[in-house]
């Protein structure tokens, strides 16, 4: 019985080597969260980014065409 347990322990030690280590998971999670936060920052900045403001003295081209065009009835 002792030899059977010794064999099982050898196999268990072999497969235990392929398990993810908690320390390696923490670094992967940290890198992933940093990448997501940088992406989110760029996304939010692009939404809020520079907005074109049209001056009141110069109407948009479409509005001027609509105002200057004669009415057809």
PyMOL Python script that loads the backbone (N, CA, C, O; Angstrom):
from pymol import cmd

cmd.read_pdbstr("""\
ATOM      1  N   UNK A   1       0.822  -1.193   0.000  1.00  0.00           N
ATOM      2  CA  UNK A   1       0.000   0.000   0.000  1.00  0.00           C
ATOM      3  C   UNK A   1       0.864   1.253   0.000  1.00  0.00           C
ATOM      4  O   UNK A   1       0.484   2.281  -0.561  1.00  0.00           O
ATOM      5  N   UNK A   2       2.027   1.159   0.633  1.00  0.00           N
ATOM      6  CA  UNK A   2       2.914   2.314   0.699  1.00  0.00           C
ATOM      7  C   UNK A   2       3.446   2.660  -0.695  1.00  0.00           C
ATOM      8  O   UNK A   2       3.587   3.833  -1.041  1.00  0.00           O
ATOM      9  N   UNK A   3       3.737   1.635  -1.481  1.00  0.00           N
ATOM     10  CA  UNK A   3       4.276   1.895  -2.819  1.00  0.00           C
ATOM     11  C   UNK A   3       3.218   2.505  -3.733  1.00  0.00           C
ATOM     12  O   UNK A   3       3.542   3.327  -4.590  1.00  0.00           O
ATOM     13  N   UNK A   4       1.947   2.108  -3.557  1.00  0.00           N
ATOM     14  CA  UNK A   4       0.876   2.690  -4.374  1.00  0.00           C
ATOM     15  C   UNK A   4       0.702   4.166  -4.050  1.00  0.00           C
ATOM     16  O   UNK A   4       0.513   4.979  -4.955  1.00  0.00           O
ATOM     17  N   UNK A   5       0.764   4.516  -2.793  1.00  0.00           N
ATOM     18  CA  UNK A   5       0.639   5.923  -2.390  1.00  0.00           C
ATOM     19  C   UNK A   5       1.827   6.736  -2.891  1.00  0.00           C
ATOM     20  O   UNK A   5       1.678   7.899  -3.266  1.00  0.00           O
ATOM     21  N   UNK A   6       2.995   6.126  -2.895  1.00  0.00           N
ATOM     22  CA  UNK A   6       4.185   6.814  -3.365  1.00  0.00           C
ATOM     23  C   UNK A   6       4.036   7.141  -4.854  1.00  0.00           C
ATOM     24  O   UNK A   6       4.432   8.220  -5.295  1.00  0.00           O
ATOM     25  N   UNK A   7       3.467   6.213  -5.627  1.00  0.00           N
ATOM     26  CA  UNK A   7       3.242   6.444  -7.056  1.00  0.00           C
ATOM     27  C   UNK A   7       2.228   7.546  -7.294  1.00  0.00           C
ATOM     28  O   UNK A   7       2.409   8.385  -8.176  1.00  0.00           O
ATOM     29  N   UNK A   8       1.155   7.544  -6.502  1.00  0.00           N
ATOM     30  CA  UNK A   8       0.124   8.584  -6.622  1.00  0.00           C
ATOM     31  C   UNK A   8       0.716   9.952  -6.274  1.00  0.00           C
ATOM     32  O   UNK A   8       0.423  10.943  -6.943  1.00  0.00           O
ATOM     33  N   UNK A   9       1.535  10.007  -5.244  1.00  0.00           N
ATOM     34  CA  UNK A   9       2.155  11.284  -4.864  1.00  0.00           C
ATOM     35  C   UNK A   9       3.088  11.798  -5.949  1.00  0.00           C
ATOM     36  O   UNK A   9       3.183  13.007  -6.162  1.00  0.00           O
ATOM     37  N   UNK A  10       3.780  10.890  -6.639  1.00  0.00           N
ATOM     38  CA  UNK A  10       4.657  11.308  -7.730  1.00  0.00           C
ATOM     39  C   UNK A  10       3.837  11.921  -8.868  1.00  0.00           C
ATOM     40  O   UNK A  10       4.207  12.953  -9.427  1.00  0.00           O
ATOM     41  N   UNK A  11       2.713  11.267  -9.202  1.00  0.00           N
ATOM     42  CA  UNK A  11       1.850  11.800 -10.260  1.00  0.00           C
ATOM     43  C   UNK A  11       1.232  13.128  -9.836  1.00  0.00           C
ATOM     44  O   UNK A  11       1.134  14.058 -10.637  1.00  0.00           O
ATOM     45  N   UNK A  12       0.821  13.211  -8.591  1.00  0.00           N
ATOM     46  CA  UNK A  12       0.227  14.455  -8.115  1.00  0.00           C
ATOM     47  C   UNK A  12       1.245  15.590  -8.150  1.00  0.00           C
ATOM     48  O   UNK A  12       0.904  16.718  -8.507  1.00  0.00           O
ATOM     49  N   UNK A  13       2.472  15.305  -7.789  1.00  0.00           N
ATOM     50  CA  UNK A  13       3.515  16.337  -7.834  1.00  0.00           C
ATOM     51  C   UNK A  13       3.790  16.751  -9.270  1.00  0.00           C
ATOM     52  O   UNK A  13       4.076  17.918  -9.537  1.00  0.00           O
ATOM     53  N   UNK A  14       3.705  15.793 -10.206  1.00  0.00           N
ATOM     54  CA  UNK A  14       3.932  16.114 -11.620  1.00  0.00           C
ATOM     55  C   UNK A  14       2.845  17.058 -12.125  1.00  0.00           C
ATOM     56  O   UNK A  14       3.160  18.036 -12.803  1.00  0.00           O
ATOM     57  N   UNK A  15       1.583  16.795 -11.816  1.00  0.00           N
ATOM     58  CA  UNK A  15       0.490  17.636 -12.295  1.00  0.00           C
ATOM     59  C   UNK A  15       0.400  18.956 -11.523  1.00  0.00           C
ATOM     60  O   UNK A  15      -0.066  19.960 -12.061  1.00  0.00           O
ATOM     61  N   UNK A  16       0.839  18.953 -10.284  1.00  0.00           N
ATOM     62  CA  UNK A  16       0.841  20.180  -9.495  1.00  0.00           C
ATOM     63  C   UNK A  16       1.770  21.227 -10.110  1.00  0.00           C
ATOM     64  O   UNK A  16       1.568  22.427  -9.923  1.00  0.00           O
ATOM     65  N   UNK A  17       2.767  20.780 -10.830  1.00  0.00           N
ATOM     66  CA  UNK A  17       3.703  21.713 -11.467  1.00  0.00           C
ATOM     67  C   UNK A  17       3.022  22.504 -12.573  1.00  0.00           C
ATOM     68  O   UNK A  17       3.479  23.598 -12.904  1.00  0.00           O
ATOM     69  N   UNK A  18       1.931  21.981 -13.163  1.00  0.00           N
ATOM     70  CA  UNK A  18       1.231  22.680 -14.235  1.00  0.00           C
ATOM     71  C   UNK A  18       0.122  23.592 -13.748  1.00  0.00           C
ATOM     72  O   UNK A  18      -0.481  24.309 -14.546  1.00  0.00           O
ATOM     73  N   UNK A  19      -0.158  23.579 -12.459  1.00  0.00           N
ATOM     74  CA  UNK A  19      -1.194  24.471 -11.929  1.00  0.00           C
ATOM     75  C   UNK A  19      -0.686  25.910 -11.932  1.00  0.00           C
ATOM     76  O   UNK A  19       0.504  26.169 -11.753  1.00  0.00           O
ATOM     77  N   UNK A  20      -1.611  26.828 -12.138  1.00  0.00           N
ATOM     78  CA  UNK A  20      -1.237  28.240 -12.138  1.00  0.00           C
ATOM     79  C   UNK A  20      -0.886  28.672 -10.718  1.00  0.00           C
ATOM     80  O   UNK A  20      -1.585  28.335  -9.762  1.00  0.00           O
ATOM     81  N   UNK A  21       0.166  29.395 -10.602  1.00  0.00           N
ATOM     82  CA  UNK A  21       0.591  29.909  -9.308  1.00  0.00           C
ATOM     83  C   UNK A  21      -0.186  31.183  -9.018  1.00  0.00           C
ATOM     84  O   UNK A  21      -0.441  31.970  -9.929  1.00  0.00           O
ATOM     85  N   UNK A  22      -0.564  31.397  -7.768  1.00  0.00           N
ATOM     86  CA  UNK A  22      -1.325  32.594  -7.403  1.00  0.00           C
ATOM     87  C   UNK A  22      -0.557  33.866  -7.724  1.00  0.00           C
ATOM     88  O   UNK A  22      -1.152  34.863  -8.131  1.00  0.00           O
ATOM     89  N   UNK A  23       0.743  33.843  -7.546  1.00  0.00           N
ATOM     90  CA  UNK A  23       1.538  35.038  -7.824  1.00  0.00           C
ATOM     91  C   UNK A  23       1.515  35.368  -9.309  1.00  0.00           C
ATOM     92  O   UNK A  23       1.462  36.544  -9.671  1.00  0.00           O
ATOM     93  N   UNK A  24       1.554  34.374 -10.168  1.00  0.00           N
ATOM     94  CA  UNK A  24       1.525  34.652 -11.602  1.00  0.00           C
ATOM     95  C   UNK A  24       0.142  35.148 -12.016  1.00  0.00           C
ATOM     96  O   UNK A  24       0.040  35.983 -12.914  1.00  0.00           O
ATOM     97  N   UNK A  25      -0.915  34.660 -11.388  1.00  0.00           N
ATOM     98  CA  UNK A  25      -2.255  35.149 -11.692  1.00  0.00           C
ATOM     99  C   UNK A  25      -2.421  36.604 -11.281  1.00  0.00           C
ATOM    100  O   UNK A  25      -3.089  37.367 -11.979  1.00  0.00           O
ATOM    101  N   UNK A  26      -1.833  36.996 -10.176  1.00  0.00           N
ATOM    102  CA  UNK A  26      -1.945  38.380  -9.726  1.00  0.00           C
ATOM    103  C   UNK A  26      -1.295  39.325 -10.727  1.00  0.00           C
ATOM    104  O   UNK A  26      -1.828  40.404 -10.989  1.00  0.00           O
ATOM    105  N   UNK A  27      -0.167  38.945 -11.285  1.00  0.00           N
ATOM    106  CA  UNK A  27       0.481  39.821 -12.249  1.00  0.00           C
ATOM    107  C   UNK A  27      -0.303  39.877 -13.553  1.00  0.00           C
ATOM    108  O   UNK A  27      -0.385  40.938 -14.171  1.00  0.00           O
ATOM    109  N   UNK A  28      -0.877  38.771 -13.980  1.00  0.00           N
ATOM    110  CA  UNK A  28      -1.687  38.766 -15.199  1.00  0.00           C
ATOM    111  C   UNK A  28      -2.933  39.616 -15.018  1.00  0.00           C
ATOM    112  O   UNK A  28      -3.303  40.378 -15.912  1.00  0.00           O
ATOM    113  N   UNK A  29      -3.576  39.493 -13.879  1.00  0.00           N
ATOM    114  CA  UNK A  29      -4.761  40.303 -13.598  1.00  0.00           C
ATOM    115  C   UNK A  29      -4.384  41.782 -13.544  1.00  0.00           C
ATOM    116  O   UNK A  29      -5.122  42.627 -14.051  1.00  0.00           O
ATOM    117  N   UNK A  30      -3.266  42.095 -12.948  1.00  0.00           N
ATOM    118  CA  UNK A  30      -2.821  43.488 -12.886  1.00  0.00           C
ATOM    119  C   UNK A  30      -2.558  44.080 -14.259  1.00  0.00           C
ATOM    120  O   UNK A  30      -2.950  45.214 -14.535  1.00  0.00           O
ATOM    121  N   UNK A  31      -1.901  43.323 -15.116  1.00  0.00           N
ATOM    122  CA  UNK A  31      -1.626  43.799 -16.475  1.00  0.00           C
ATOM    123  C   UNK A  31      -2.924  43.938 -17.264  1.00  0.00           C
ATOM    124  O   UNK A  31      -3.107  44.912 -17.995  1.00  0.00           O
ATOM    125  N   UNK A  32      -3.817  42.976 -17.121  1.00  0.00           N
ATOM    126  CA  UNK A  32      -5.093  43.034 -17.827  1.00  0.00           C
ATOM    127  C   UNK A  32      -5.926  44.228 -17.372  1.00  0.00           C
ATOM    128  O   UNK A  32      -6.510  44.922 -18.204  1.00  0.00           O
ATOM    129  N   UNK A  33      -5.988  44.474 -16.088  1.00  0.00           N
ATOM    130  CA  UNK A  33      -6.753  45.611 -15.570  1.00  0.00           C
ATOM    131  C   UNK A  33      -6.140  46.938 -16.023  1.00  0.00           C
ATOM    132  O   UNK A  33      -6.867  47.883 -16.330  1.00  0.00           O
ATOM    133  N   UNK A  34      -4.821  47.011 -16.064  1.00  0.00           N
ATOM    134  CA  UNK A  34      -4.162  48.230 -16.536  1.00  0.00           C
ATOM    135  C   UNK A  34      -4.502  48.482 -17.996  1.00  0.00           C
ATOM    136  O   UNK A  34      -4.783  49.617 -18.380  1.00  0.00           O
ATOM    137  N   UNK A  35      -4.479  47.439 -18.811  1.00  0.00           N
ATOM    138  CA  UNK A  35      -4.808  47.590 -20.229  1.00  0.00           C
ATOM    139  C   UNK A  35      -6.257  48.029 -20.410  1.00  0.00           C
ATOM    140  O   UNK A  35      -6.546  48.874 -21.258  1.00  0.00           O
ATOM    141  N   UNK A  36      -7.159  47.469 -19.630  1.00  0.00           N
ATOM    142  CA  UNK A  36      -8.569  47.857 -19.723  1.00  0.00           C
ATOM    143  C   UNK A  36      -8.760  49.298 -19.281  1.00  0.00           C
ATOM    144  O   UNK A  36      -9.527  50.031 -19.905  1.00  0.00           O
ATOM    145  N   UNK A  37      -8.092  49.717 -18.233  1.00  0.00           N
ATOM    146  CA  UNK A  37      -8.231  51.089 -17.756  1.00  0.00           C
ATOM    147  C   UNK A  37      -7.672  52.091 -18.762  1.00  0.00           C
ATOM    148  O   UNK A  37      -8.251  53.161 -18.952  1.00  0.00           O
ATOM    149  N   UNK A  38      -6.561  51.762 -19.404  1.00  0.00           N
ATOM    150  CA  UNK A  38      -5.991  52.660 -20.423  1.00  0.00           C
ATOM    151  C   UNK A  38      -6.942  52.749 -21.610  1.00  0.00           C
ATOM    152  O   UNK A  38      -7.164  53.838 -22.141  1.00  0.00           O
ATOM    153  N   UNK A  39      -7.506  51.620 -22.034  1.00  0.00           N
ATOM    154  CA  UNK A  39      -8.468  51.634 -23.137  1.00  0.00           C
ATOM    155  C   UNK A  39      -9.688  52.465 -22.766  1.00  0.00           C
ATOM    156  O   UNK A  39     -10.161  53.258 -23.581  1.00  0.00           O
ATOM    157  N   UNK A  40     -10.203  52.300 -21.560  1.00  0.00           N
ATOM    158  CA  UNK A  40     -11.370  53.052 -21.111  1.00  0.00           C
ATOM    159  C   UNK A  40     -11.073  54.542 -21.044  1.00  0.00           C
ATOM    160  O   UNK A  40     -11.921  55.362 -21.395  1.00  0.00           O
ATOM    161  N   UNK A  41      -9.881  54.894 -20.600  1.00  0.00           N
ATOM    162  CA  UNK A  41      -9.496  56.302 -20.552  1.00  0.00           C
ATOM    163  C   UNK A  41      -9.491  56.904 -21.948  1.00  0.00           C
ATOM    164  O   UNK A  41     -10.056  57.976 -22.161  1.00  0.00           O
ATOM    165  N   UNK A  42      -8.858  56.227 -22.905  1.00  0.00           N
ATOM    166  CA  UNK A  42      -8.838  56.733 -24.281  1.00  0.00           C
ATOM    167  C   UNK A  42     -10.245  56.799 -24.872  1.00  0.00           C
ATOM    168  O   UNK A  42     -10.566  57.734 -25.606  1.00  0.00           O
ATOM    169  N   UNK A  43     -11.065  55.835 -24.563  1.00  0.00           N
ATOM    170  CA  UNK A  43     -12.432  55.824 -25.074  1.00  0.00           C
ATOM    171  C   UNK A  43     -13.222  57.014 -24.535  1.00  0.00           C
ATOM    172  O   UNK A  43     -13.903  57.706 -25.292  1.00  0.00           O
ATOM    173  N   UNK A  44     -13.131  57.247 -23.249  1.00  0.00           N
ATOM    174  CA  UNK A  44     -13.883  58.359 -22.658  1.00  0.00           C
ATOM    175  C   UNK A  44     -13.353  59.710 -23.125  1.00  0.00           C
ATOM    176  O   UNK A  44     -14.131  60.642 -23.330  1.00  0.00           O
ATOM    177  N   UNK A  45     -12.044  59.824 -23.293  1.00  0.00           N
ATOM    178  CA  UNK A  45     -11.476  61.076 -23.784  1.00  0.00           C
ATOM    179  C   UNK A  45     -11.922  61.314 -25.222  1.00  0.00           C
ATOM    180  O   UNK A  45     -12.180  62.457 -25.599  1.00  0.00           O
ATOM    181  N   UNK A  46     -12.018  60.274 -26.024  1.00  0.00           N
ATOM    182  CA  UNK A  46     -12.453  60.459 -27.413  1.00  0.00           C
ATOM    183  C   UNK A  46     -13.919  60.875 -27.485  1.00  0.00           C
ATOM    184  O   UNK A  46     -14.311  61.587 -28.409  1.00  0.00           O
ATOM    185  N   UNK A  47     -14.726  60.445 -26.533  1.00  0.00           N
ATOM    186  CA  UNK A  47     -16.130  60.860 -26.510  1.00  0.00           C
ATOM    187  C   UNK A  47     -16.242  62.335 -26.134  1.00  0.00           C
ATOM    188  O   UNK A  47     -17.005  63.080 -26.748  1.00  0.00           O
ATOM    189  N   UNK A  48     -15.491  62.747 -25.138  1.00  0.00           N
ATOM    190  CA  UNK A  48     -15.573  64.110 -24.631  1.00  0.00           C
ATOM    191  C   UNK A  48     -14.741  65.062 -25.484  1.00  0.00           C
ATOM    192  O   UNK A  48     -14.898  66.279 -25.380  1.00  0.00           O
ATOM    193  N   UNK A  49     -13.873  64.533 -26.312  1.00  0.00           N
ATOM    194  CA  UNK A  49     -12.915  65.281 -27.125  1.00  0.00           C
ATOM    195  C   UNK A  49     -13.404  66.617 -27.661  1.00  0.00           C
ATOM    196  O   UNK A  49     -14.497  67.062 -27.309  1.00  0.00           O
ATOM    197  N   UNK A  50     -12.616  67.259 -28.502  1.00  0.00           N
ATOM    198  CA  UNK A  50     -12.958  68.589 -28.991  1.00  0.00           C
ATOM    199  C   UNK A  50     -14.247  68.569 -29.811  1.00  0.00           C
ATOM    200  O   UNK A  50     -14.439  67.733 -30.694  1.00  0.00           O
ATOM    201  N   UNK A  51     -15.118  69.518 -29.486  1.00  0.00           N
ATOM    202  CA  UNK A  51     -16.392  69.640 -30.171  1.00  0.00           C
ATOM    203  C   UNK A  51     -16.313  70.857 -31.081  1.00  0.00           C
ATOM    204  O   UNK A  51     -15.881  71.930 -30.661  1.00  0.00           O
ATOM    205  N   UNK A  52     -16.732  70.685 -32.325  1.00  0.00           N
ATOM    206  CA  UNK A  52     -16.730  71.822 -33.240  1.00  0.00           C
ATOM    207  C   UNK A  52     -17.856  72.768 -32.861  1.00  0.00           C
ATOM    208  O   UNK A  52     -19.013  72.365 -32.741  1.00  0.00           O
ATOM    209  N   UNK A  53     -17.509  74.001 -32.679  1.00  0.00           N
ATOM    210  CA  UNK A  53     -18.514  75.014 -32.382  1.00  0.00           C
ATOM    211  C   UNK A  53     -18.679  75.893 -33.606  1.00  0.00           C
ATOM    212  O   UNK A  53     -17.700  76.414 -34.142  1.00  0.00           O
ATOM    213  N   UNK A  54     -19.898  76.055 -34.042  1.00  0.00           N
ATOM    214  CA  UNK A  54     -20.160  76.914 -35.185  1.00  0.00           C
ATOM    215  C   UNK A  54     -20.480  78.306 -34.669  1.00  0.00           C
ATOM    216  O   UNK A  54     -21.255  78.475 -33.728  1.00  0.00           O
ATOM    217  N   UNK A  55     -19.877  79.287 -35.295  1.00  0.00           N
ATOM    218  CA  UNK A  55     -20.124  80.654 -34.855  1.00  0.00           C
ATOM    219  C   UNK A  55     -21.514  81.080 -35.308  1.00  0.00           C
ATOM    220  O   UNK A  55     -22.018  80.590 -36.319  1.00  0.00           O
ATOM    221  N   UNK A  56     -22.125  81.979 -34.572  1.00  0.00           N
ATOM    222  CA  UNK A  56     -23.464  82.456 -34.893  1.00  0.00           C
ATOM    223  C   UNK A  56     -23.444  83.319 -36.154  1.00  0.00           C
ATOM    224  O   UNK A  56     -24.456  83.403 -36.849  1.00  0.00           O
ATOM    225  N   UNK A  57     -22.317  83.961 -36.466  1.00  0.00           N
ATOM    226  CA  UNK A  57     -22.224  84.819 -37.645  1.00  0.00           C
ATOM    227  C   UNK A  57     -22.177  83.997 -38.927  1.00  0.00           C
ATOM    228  O   UNK A  57     -22.612  84.480 -39.973  1.00  0.00           O
ATOM    229  N   UNK A  58     -21.676  82.806 -38.880  1.00  0.00           N
ATOM    230  CA  UNK A  58     -21.549  81.989 -40.082  1.00  0.00           C
ATOM    231  C   UNK A  58     -22.437  80.757 -39.948  1.00  0.00           C
ATOM    232  O   UNK A  58     -22.053  79.796 -39.282  1.00  0.00           O
ATOM    233  N   UNK A  59     -23.615  80.766 -40.568  1.00  0.00           N
ATOM    234  CA  UNK A  59     -24.483  79.589 -40.465  1.00  0.00           C
ATOM    235  C   UNK A  59     -23.919  78.425 -41.256  1.00  0.00           C
ATOM    236  O   UNK A  59     -23.040  78.598 -42.100  1.00  0.00           O
ATOM    237  N   UNK A  60     -24.422  77.262 -40.981  1.00  0.00           N
ATOM    238  CA  UNK A  60     -23.930  76.079 -41.670  1.00  0.00           C
ATOM    239  C   UNK A  60     -24.324  76.126 -43.136  1.00  0.00           C
ATOM    240  O   UNK A  60     -25.302  76.791 -43.478  1.00  0.00           O
ATOM    241  N   UNK A  61     -23.590  75.437 -44.022  1.00  0.00           N
ATOM    242  CA  UNK A  61     -23.903  75.469 -45.458  1.00  0.00           C
ATOM    243  C   UNK A  61     -25.301  74.944 -45.778  1.00  0.00           C
ATOM    244  O   UNK A  61     -25.955  75.462 -46.683  1.00  0.00           O
ATOM    245  N   UNK A  62     -25.752  73.969 -45.084  1.00  0.00           N
ATOM    246  CA  UNK A  62     -27.082  73.426 -45.363  1.00  0.00           C
ATOM    247  C   UNK A  62     -28.169  74.433 -45.021  1.00  0.00           C
ATOM    248  O   UNK A  62     -29.154  74.556 -45.749  1.00  0.00           O
ATOM    249  N   UNK A  63     -28.000  75.151 -43.920  1.00  0.00           N
ATOM    250  CA  UNK A  63     -29.001  76.140 -43.527  1.00  0.00           C
ATOM    251  C   UNK A  63     -29.042  77.278 -44.543  1.00  0.00           C
ATOM    252  O   UNK A  63     -30.124  77.772 -44.860  1.00  0.00           O
ATOM    253  N   UNK A  64     -27.899  77.700 -45.056  1.00  0.00           N
ATOM    254  CA  UNK A  64     -27.887  78.803 -46.006  1.00  0.00           C
ATOM    255  C   UNK A  64     -28.521  78.386 -47.332  1.00  0.00           C
ATOM    256  O   UNK A  64     -29.176  79.195 -47.989  1.00  0.00           O
ATOM    257  N   UNK A  65     -28.330  77.128 -47.724  1.00  0.00           N
ATOM    258  CA  UNK A  65     -28.951  76.657 -48.965  1.00  0.00           C
ATOM    259  C   UNK A  65     -30.469  76.604 -48.791  1.00  0.00           C
ATOM    260  O   UNK A  65     -31.217  76.975 -49.696  1.00  0.00           O
ATOM    261  N   UNK A  66     -30.913  76.146 -47.638  1.00  0.00           N
ATOM    262  CA  UNK A  66     -32.340  76.041 -47.405  1.00  0.00           C
ATOM    263  C   UNK A  66     -32.987  77.413 -47.341  1.00  0.00           C
ATOM    264  O   UNK A  66     -34.118  77.574 -47.801  1.00  0.00           O
ATOM    265  N   UNK A  67     -32.310  78.402 -46.789  1.00  0.00           N
ATOM    266  CA  UNK A  67     -32.868  79.747 -46.653  1.00  0.00           C
ATOM    267  C   UNK A  67     -32.849  80.475 -47.992  1.00  0.00           C
ATOM    268  O   UNK A  67     -33.798  81.191 -48.311  1.00  0.00           O
ATOM    269  N   UNK A  68     -31.797  80.310 -48.777  1.00  0.00           N
ATOM    270  CA  UNK A  68     -31.662  81.054 -50.012  1.00  0.00           C
ATOM    271  C   UNK A  68     -32.390  80.411 -51.178  1.00  0.00           C
ATOM    272  O   UNK A  68     -32.556  81.061 -52.210  1.00  0.00           O
ATOM    273  N   UNK A  69     -32.822  79.193 -51.068  1.00  0.00           N
ATOM    274  CA  UNK A  69     -33.502  78.528 -52.165  1.00  0.00           C
ATOM    275  C   UNK A  69     -34.939  79.026 -52.266  1.00  0.00           C
ATOM    276  O   UNK A  69     -35.616  79.193 -51.251  1.00  0.00           O
ATOM    277  N   UNK A  70     -35.396  79.260 -53.473  1.00  0.00           N
ATOM    278  CA  UNK A  70     -36.791  79.705 -53.629  1.00  0.00           C
ATOM    279  C   UNK A  70     -37.761  78.567 -53.312  1.00  0.00           C
ATOM    280  O   UNK A  70     -37.460  77.391 -53.515  1.00  0.00           O
ATOM    281  N   UNK A  71     -38.902  78.944 -52.820  1.00  0.00           N
ATOM    282  CA  UNK A  71     -39.903  77.940 -52.465  1.00  0.00           C
ATOM    283  C   UNK A  71     -40.642  77.494 -53.713  1.00  0.00           C
ATOM    284  O   UNK A  71     -41.085  78.334 -54.496  1.00  0.00           O
ATOM    285  N   UNK A  72     -40.782  76.221 -53.910  1.00  0.00           N
ATOM    286  CA  UNK A  72     -41.493  75.659 -55.063  1.00  0.00           C
ATOM    287  C   UNK A  72     -42.857  75.174 -54.576  1.00  0.00           C
ATOM    288  O   UNK A  72     -42.962  74.403 -53.622  1.00  0.00           O
ATOM    289  N   UNK A  73     -43.902  75.652 -55.266  1.00  0.00           N
ATOM    290  CA  UNK A  73     -45.247  75.205 -54.885  1.00  0.00           C
ATOM    291  C   UNK A  73     -45.962  74.563 -56.002  1.00  0.00           C
ATOM    292  O   UNK A  73     -47.104  74.134 -55.839  1.00  0.00           O
TER     293      UNK A  73
END
""", "prot")
cmd.dss("prot")
cmd.show_as("cartoon", "prot")
cmd.util.cbc("prot")
cmd.orient("prot")
